[in-house]
């Protein structure tokens, strides 16, 4: 999940003093405002044409200890891991050790749909395989425990396909776990050892690895589900066997910059194969990479989210631009990525400004109290406490809501709003959760 403190924003025009600012100063000023007013917490690297323009940390690495982020802070990167997995697969294919057209029946014949699904289907998220991270009980209660390959197959083996392989798109962590198991079967080595040999070592990634739980480092970041001056909720560390080849890597902004540089210079895989990875199949997704455009230029990027951490790694091939964003709290990094690129390309961007809280009378607040169902397994309960509202989502702590207007409230611990909706009689009948670009309705059931 990608969340951040809600903010009011103002468009920045390049007048007067702004003209005197260097690009480096503008980048840092943007991040400083984001940290002060919008609760950004993490490390950032921005580079263009081989020159690093910004490499810096903001906020707390460990809030309890009072340690501050710098460029060396280590974070879990979640699903950015997928491009590492896809790169290994492409290397193995170029060495003739597998074919992207191979079906899973060659490697996992016991899986009932193995004959229908190819390696390429897994890379593109078009396999239709059930996504194990949709298992609510597992995600809420068991992610800190080791997950064996046998247990993983047990979770998905009896689940029907969501669609015929190749006919549709559904982002699947299961598919990338299977790719990791396949890599181990083909090479006869642990996934981590293969990743270090094929990827980390040639890229010069000396501060990256997999077992974040047991990492002993003074620059290891504490992940938070919420982190403000009023709330600190540390997140459980997801075991590396749970996220595995779909999301277990930990890294630093500089290591990921080294990765971008090595990958796009042909050090990791042949450029013709990289171009295949950068070719969208469905939903602007290639082999472990998202493909889009920004300011008329091709953009290669991927985000990641894992308990207490979010990440965003972007690359503009035309200008050799890298943007690396790592945070140890939920945050909507795609917006930050876009704004940092706007600074580089002299486009309008937005500076954070302090959000002003409004006042709503008690009688109106009482009408919002209740339980709202957004999905069969996801509800939000709203209560009134001490003249204000608090909301608690399924499996999450209770957090304060602050009035933006009479019917729209915002969180300070995450980037999200709740909008209460009335019917023609003036009765509150539902809410809409606005978060990470999504607008999710929920009917009032109590």
C-alpha positions in Angstrom: 0.0 0.0 0.0 1.2 3.5 -0.8 0.1 6.2 1.7 1.2 9.5 2.9 0.1 12.5 5.0 -2.6 14.5 3.1 -1.5 18.0 2.1 -2.7 21.1 0.3 -0.4 21.8 -2.6 0.5 24.9 -4.5 1.8 25.1 -8.0 5.4 26.4 -8.3 6.2 28.8 -11.0 9.7 29.7 -11.8 9.8 33.4 -11.0 12.4 35.6 -9.3 14.4 33.5 -6.7 13.3 30.2 -8.3 15.3 31.1 -11.3 18.4 31.6 -9.2 18.0 28.1 -7.7 20.0 25.3 -9.3 18.4 22.0 -10.2 20.0 20.4 -7.1 18.6 23.1 -4.9 15.1 22.8 -6.3 15.2 19.0 -5.8 16.2 19.4 -2.2 13.7 22.2 -1.6 10.9 20.0 -2.9 11.9 17.1 -0.6 12.4 19.4 2.4 8.9 20.7 2.0 7.5 17.2 1.5 9.2 16.1 4.7 8.1 19.1 6.8 4.5 19.4 5.6 3.6 16.0 4.1 5.5 13.5 6.4 7.9 12.1 3.8 10.4 9.7 5.5 13.1 8.0 3.6 16.0 8.4 1.2 16.2 9.8 -2.3 18.6 9.7 -5.3 18.1 11.6 -8.5 20.7 11.4 -11.3 20.9 12.5 -15.0 23.5 11.5 -17.6 25.7 9.9 -15.0 25.7 12.9 -12.6 24.1 12.5 -9.2 22.1 15.6 -8.5 20.5 14.6 -5.2 21.4 11.8 -2.8 20.1 12.4 0.6 18.0 11.1 3.5 15.0 12.8 5.2 13.2 12.0 8.4 13.8 9.1 10.8 15.5 5.9 10.2 14.5 4.8 13.7 12.1 7.2 15.4 12.5 5.7 18.9 16.3 5.9 18.7 16.1 9.3 17.0 18.4 8.3 14.2 18.1 10.2 11.0 18.1 8.9 7.4 21.0 9.5 5.1 21.8 8.1 1.7 23.2 4.9 3.3 19.9 3.8 5.0 18.8 0.3 4.1 15.2 -0.5 3.2 13.1 -3.4 2.0 12.2 -2.6 -1.6 9.2 -5.0 -2.1 8.1 -5.5 -5.6 11.0 -3.7 -7.2 12.5 -7.2 -6.6 10.5 -8.4 -9.6 12.8 -6.8 -12.2 15.8 -8.6 -10.6 13.9 -11.9 -11.0 13.0 -11.2 -14.6 16.6 -10.3 -15.4 17.8 -13.7 -14.1 15.2 -15.5 -16.2 16.4 -13.6 -19.3 20.0 -14.4 -18.5 19.1 -18.1 -18.2 17.2 -17.9 -21.4 20.1 -16.4 -23.2 22.4 -19.2 -21.9 20.0 -21.8 -23.3 19.0 -23.1 -19.9 15.3 -22.4 -20.4 12.9 -20.9 -22.9 10.3 -18.2 -22.2 7.9 -20.4 -24.1 8.4 -23.4 -21.7 5.3 -24.4 -19.9 5.3 -25.0 -16.2 4.7 -28.7 -16.8 8.4 -29.0 -17.6 9.3 -27.8 -14.1 6.3 -28.3 -11.9 4.2 -31.1 -13.5 2.2 -31.7 -10.3 0.5 -28.3 -10.6 -2.9 -28.9 -12.3 -2.7 -25.9 -14.7 1.0 -26.3 -15.5 0.5 -27.3 -19.2 -1.4 -24.0 -19.8 1.0 -21.5 -18.4 4.3 -20.4 -19.9 7.3 -18.7 -18.2 6.5 -15.6 -20.3 2.9 -15.6 -18.9 4.4 -15.4 -15.4 6.7 -12.5 -16.3 3.8 -10.5 -17.8 1.3 -11.2 -15.1 -1.1 -12.9 -17.5 -1.0 -16.4 -16.1 -4.3 -16.1 -14.2 -2.8 -17.9 -11.2 -4.3 -17.1 -7.8 -2.3 -14.4 -5.9 -1.3 -15.8 -2.6 -1.1 -12.3 -1.0 -4.9 -12.2 -1.4 -5.1 -14.7 1.5 -6.2 -12.3 4.3 -5.4 -14.7 7.2 -2.0 -15.4 5.8 -1.1 -11.8 5.2 -2.3 -10.7 8.6 -1.1 -13.5 10.8 1.8 -15.4 9.1 4.0 -13.2 7.1 6.8 -13.2 9.7 7.0 -16.9 9.6 9.1 -18.9 7.1 7.1 -20.1 4.0 8.2 -23.4 2.5 7.7 -24.1 -1.2 5.4 -27.0 -0.2 3.2 -24.6 1.8 3.1 -22.1 -1.0 1.9 -24.7 -3.5 -0.6 -25.8 -0.9 -2.1 -22.3 -0.9 -2.7 -22.1 -4.6 -2.9 -25.6 -6.0 -6.7 -26.0 -5.6 -7.5 -22.4 -6.6 -9.0 -22.0 -10.1 -7.4 -19.7 -12.6 -8.8 -16.2 -12.7 -8.8 -16.4 -16.5 -7.4 -18.4 -19.4 -3.6 -17.8 -19.5 -2.6 -14.9 -21.8 -6.2 -13.6 -22.1 -6.1 -11.0 -19.4 -3.9 -9.2 -16.8 -3.8 -9.7 -13.1 -0.8 -8.6 -11.1 0.4 -11.8 -9.4 3.0 -12.2 -6.6 2.4 -16.0 -7.0 3.8 -15.9 -10.5 7.0 -14.3 -9.4 7.5 -16.7 -6.5 7.1 -19.6 -9.0 9.8 -17.9 -11.1 12.1 -17.9 -8.1 11.5 -21.6 -7.5 12.1 -22.3 -11.2 15.4 -20.4 -11.1 16.5 -22.6 -8.2 15.4 -25.8 -10.1 17.2 -24.8 -13.3 20.5 -23.6 -11.6 20.6 -26.0 -8.7 21.4 -23.1 -6.5 19.6 -20.9 -4.0 17.9 -17.9 -5.6 19.9 -15.5 -3.5 23.2 -17.0 -4.6 22.1 -16.7 -8.3 21.0 -13.1 -7.8 24.3 -12.1 -6.2 26.3 -13.8 -9.0 24.3 -12.6 -12.0 23.0 -9.2 -10.7 24.5 -7.8 -7.5 28.2 -8.4 -8.1 28.3 -7.0 -11.7 26.2 -4.1 -10.7 28.3 -3.2 -7.7 25.4 -3.6 -5.2 27.4 -4.1 -2.0 24.7 -3.1 0.5 21.8 -5.3 -0.8 20.5 -8.7 0.2 17.4 -10.7 1.2 17.2 -11.7 4.9 16.1 -8.3 6.3 14.8 -10.0 9.5 18.4 -11.0 10.6 20.2 -8.1 9.1 22.5 -6.5 11.7 23.4 -3.0 10.5 23.5 0.4 12.1 21.8 1.8 8.9 18.9 -0.6 8.9 15.6 1.2 8.7 12.7 0.4 11.0 9.5 0.0 8.9 6.4 1.8 10.2 2.7 1.3 9.4 2.2 4.8 10.7 4.8 7.5 11.7 3.8 11.0 12.8 4.6 13.1 15.8 1.4 11.6 17.4 1.7 8.0 16.3 4.4 5.5 15.8 3.3 2.0 14.8 6.3 -0.3 13.8 5.5 -2.8 11.1 6.3 -6.6 11.4 9.2 -7.6 9.2 8.0 -9.9 6.4 10.1 -13.1 6.3 12.3 -13.3 3.2 10.8 -16.7 2.2 7.3 -15.1 2.1 8.2 -12.3 -0.2 11.1 -14.2 -1.8 11.6 -13.6 -5.6 8.5 -11.3 -5.7 9.6 -8.8 -3.1 12.3 -9.8 -0.6 15.3 -7.7 -1.6 16.6 -5.0 0.7 18.8 -2.2 -0.7 19.9 1.4 -0.6 19.3 4.3 -3.1 22.9 4.1 -4.3 22.8 0.4 -4.9 19.6 0.8 -6.9 21.2 3.6 -8.9 24.1 1.3 -9.6 21.6 -1.4 -10.7 19.8 1.0 -13.1 23.1 2.0 -14.6 24.5 -1.5 -15.0 21.2 -2.9 -16.4 20.8 -0.2 -19.0 24.4 -0.4 -20.1 24.2 -4.0 -21.0 26.2 -5.4 -18.1 23.4 -7.6 -16.8 21.6 -8.8 -19.8 22.0 -8.2 -23.6 20.3 -5.0 -24.7 18.1 -6.8 -27.2 16.7 -8.9 -24.3 16.3 -5.8 -22.2 14.3 -4.2 -24.9 12.0 -7.2 -24.8 11.6 -6.7 -21.1 10.8 -3.1 -21.8 8.0 -4.0 -24.3 4.5 -3.8 -22.8 2.2 -6.8 -23.2 -0.9 -5.8 -21.3 -1.6 -2.9 -18.9 1.7 -1.2 -19.9 3.7 -4.0 -18.2 6.6 -5.9 -19.7 8.9 -8.5 -18.0 9.0 -7.1 -14.4 8.9 -3.4 -15.6 6.1 -0.9 -16.0 6.4 1.1 -19.3 4.8 4.5 -19.6 5.8 8.0 -20.7 6.5 11.3 -18.9 6.8 14.7 -20.5 6.9 13.0 -23.9 9.7 10.6 -22.9 9.7 6.9 -22.4 9.6 6.0 -18.7 10.5 2.6 -17.2 9.5 2.2 -13.6 8.2 -0.1 -10.8 7.0 0.5 -7.4 7.0 -1.7 -4.3 5.2 -2.0 -1.1 5.8 -4.4 1.8 4.9 -4.1 5.5 6.4 -0.8 6.6 8.2 0.0 3.4 7.5 1.5 0.0 9.8 2.0 -3.0 9.9 3.5 -6.4 12.6 3.0 -9.1 12.3 5.0 -12.3 14.4 5.4 -15.4 14.2 7.6 -18.5 16.4 5.9 -21.1 16.6 8.9 -23.5 18.4 11.0 -20.9 19.8 8.4 -18.6 17.7 9.7 -15.7 17.3 7.7 -12.6 14.9 8.5 -9.7 15.2 6.2 -6.6 12.7 6.7 -3.7 12.7 4.5 -0.6 10.5 5.1 2.4 10.0 3.3 5.7 6.4 4.2 6.0 3.4 4.0 3.6 3.6 6.8 1.0 2.4 7.6 -2.5 5.8 7.7 -4.1 4.5 7.8 -7.7 3.5 11.4 -7.2 6.9 12.3 -5.8 8.6 10.6 -8.7 6.6 12.6 -11.2 7.3 15.9 -9.4 11.1 15.2 -9.2 11.1 14.5 -12.9 9.2 17.8 -13.4 12.0 19.6 -11.7 14.5 18.0 -14.1 12.4 18.8 -17.2 11.5 22.3 -16.1 7.8 21.5 -15.9 5.3 22.8 -13.2 5.4 20.8 -10.0 4.0 21.1 -6.6 5.4 22.1 -3.2 3.8 20.8 0.0 2.2 23.2 2.3 0.7 22.7 5.8 -2.9 21.4 5.8 -5.3 23.5 7.8 -7.9 21.7 9.9 -11.5 22.6 9.7 -14.3 22.4 12.4 -17.4 20.3 12.2 -20.2 20.4 14.8 -20.8 17.4 17.0 -24.3 16.7 15.7 -22.9 16.3 12.1 -20.0 14.1 13.3 -22.5 11.8 15.0 -24.2 11.1 11.7 -20.9 9.7 10.3 -20.5 7.2 13.1 -20.9 3.6 11.9 -19.5 0.6 10.1 -18.9 0.7 6.4 -18.3 -2.3 4.1 -15.8 -1.6 1.2 -15.4 -5.3 0.4 -16.4 -8.6 2.0 -13.2 -8.8 4.0 -12.5 -5.0 4.4 -14.6 -2.7 6.6 -14.0 0.8 8.1 -15.5 1.6 11.5 -15.9 5.2 12.4 -16.4 6.4 16.0 -16.6 9.8 17.7 -14.1 10.4 20.5 -13.6 13.7 22.3 -15.2 15.9 19.7 -13.5 14.3 16.7 -13.7 11.2 14.5 -11.5 8.1 14.5 -11.5 5.4 11.8 -10.3 1.8 12.0 -9.9 -0.4 8.9 -9.9 -4.1 9.1 -6.6 -5.4 10.5 -5.3 -1.9 11.1 -4.9 0.4 14.1 -7.4 3.2 14.8 -6.4 6.6 13.5 -7.7 10.2 13.9 -9.6 11.8 11.1 -9.3 15.6 10.5 -11.9 17.8 8.8 -11.1 19.2 5.4 -14.7 20.2 4.9 -18.1 19.2 6.4 -18.1 15.8 4.7 -14.5 15.2 3.7 -11.9 14.1 6.3 -8.2 13.3 6.0 -5.7 11.2 7.8 -2.3 12.6 8.9 -0.7 9.2 9.2 -1.4 8.1 5.7 -2.2 9.8 2.4 -5.9 9.1 2.3 -9.3 10.9 2.6 -12.7 9.7 3.6 -15.7 11.3 2.0 -19.1 10.7 3.6 -22.0 10.5 1.1 -25.7 11.4 1.9 -28.8 10.2 0.0 -31.7 12.4 -1.1 -33.1 12.4 2.4 -29.9 13.8 3.9 -29.0 10.5 5.5 -25.4 9.2 5.5 -25.6 6.0 3.5 -22.0 5.4 2.4 -18.4 6.7 2.3 -15.7 6.8 -0.3 -12.1 6.1 0.5 -9.8 8.1 -1.6 -6.3 6.6 -1.6 -3.4 6.1 -4.0 -5.5 7.3 -6.9 -8.3 4.9 -6.1 -11.8 5.9 -5.0 -13.4 3.0 -3.1 -17.0 3.2 -2.0 -18.3 1.6 1.1 -21.9 1.1 2.1 -22.9 1.9 5.7 -24.1 -1.4 7.2 -24.4 -0.4 10.9 
